[in-house]
Amino acid sequence: LPERDRTELKRRKLLVEVTLKSYWIRKGSAFSTAVARPETELTPEMIATGSWRQLPFKPYNFSSLGLPPACGHLHPLLKVRSELRQIFLEMG
C-alpha cells in the first residue's frame, strides 16, 4: 500500500500493523536429553575412590543470604533489665 493510503486506513482504525519475529533453534555442542545434576557434597567415599575428579560440582554462591532464623526470644533477665531501665528513665 502507498504511505498515504496506509496512514488513512490507520486513522480510520481499519488497519493494524503487526510485527512477526521468528527464531531459529539448533542443537549446540553441549546438547543432551538427560539432565545431569551436579554434586553438592564431597564425601569420604569420593575421596577414597577418586571419583570426585570426574564429577561436576555445583558452584558455591557466596553472596546468598541464607535462611532467616525460625524464632528467637530475649532472655528473661534481659527483659527485666530493659523494663527496669525504662522505669528509671521515666523517673528521670
C-alpha positions in Angstrom: 0.0 0.0 0.0 1.2 3.5 -0.6 2.1 5.5 2.5 -0.9 7.9 2.1 -3.4 5.1 1.9 -1.8 3.3 4.9 -2.0 6.4 7.1 -5.6 6.9 6.1 -6.6 3.3 7.0 -4.7 3.6 10.3 -6.5 6.8 11.2 -9.8 5.1 10.5 -8.7 2.1 12.6 -9.2 -0.3 9.6 -5.5 -1.3 9.5 -3.4 -2.8 12.3 0.3 -3.3 11.7 1.7 -6.5 13.2 5.4 -7.3 13.6 6.3 -11.0 13.4 9.5 -12.3 15.0 11.0 -15.7 14.3 13.9 -17.6 15.9 16.0 -20.5 14.6 16.8 -23.0 17.3 19.6 -25.5 16.8 21.3 -28.1 18.9 24.6 -26.9 20.3 27.7 -28.8 21.2 26.6 -29.3 24.8 23.1 -30.6 23.9 21.9 -33.6 25.9 18.5 -35.2 26.6 19.5 -36.3 30.0 19.7 -33.8 32.9 22.9 -34.2 34.8 22.6 -33.0 38.4 25.9 -31.6 39.8 27.1 -32.9 43.1 26.7 -30.7 46.1 28.8 -32.5 48.7 32.2 -34.1 48.7 32.0 -37.4 50.6 34.9 -39.5 52.1 34.0 -42.3 49.6 34.5 -40.0 46.7 37.9 -39.0 48.0 38.9 -42.6 48.7 37.9 -43.9 45.2 39.0 -40.7 43.4 35.6 -40.4 41.6 35.4 -36.7 42.6 37.8 -35.8 39.7 35.3 -36.8 37.0 32.1 -35.4 38.7 30.7 -31.9 38.1 30.2 -30.0 41.3 27.6 -27.2 41.9 29.4 -23.8 42.2 29.3 -22.0 45.6 27.1 -18.9 46.0 28.9 -16.7 48.4 26.5 -13.8 48.0 23.4 -15.7 49.2 21.8 -14.5 52.4 20.7 -17.9 53.8 17.5 -18.7 55.7 16.4 -16.3 58.4 16.2 -17.8 61.9 12.8 -19.5 62.6 12.3 -17.9 66.0 14.0 -16.1 68.8 13.3 -14.6 72.2 15.0 -12.3 74.6 16.4 -13.9 77.8 14.1 -13.3 80.7 16.7 -11.4 82.6 17.3 -9.1 79.7 13.5 -8.4 79.6 13.6 -7.5 83.3 16.6 -5.3 82.8 15.0 -3.4 79.9 11.8 -2.9 81.9 13.8 -1.6 84.9 15.8 0.7 82.7 12.6 2.1 81.1 11.1 2.7 84.6 14.3 4.6 85.8 14.3 6.6 82.5 10.7 7.7 83.1 11.5 8.7 86.7 14.4 10.8 85.4 
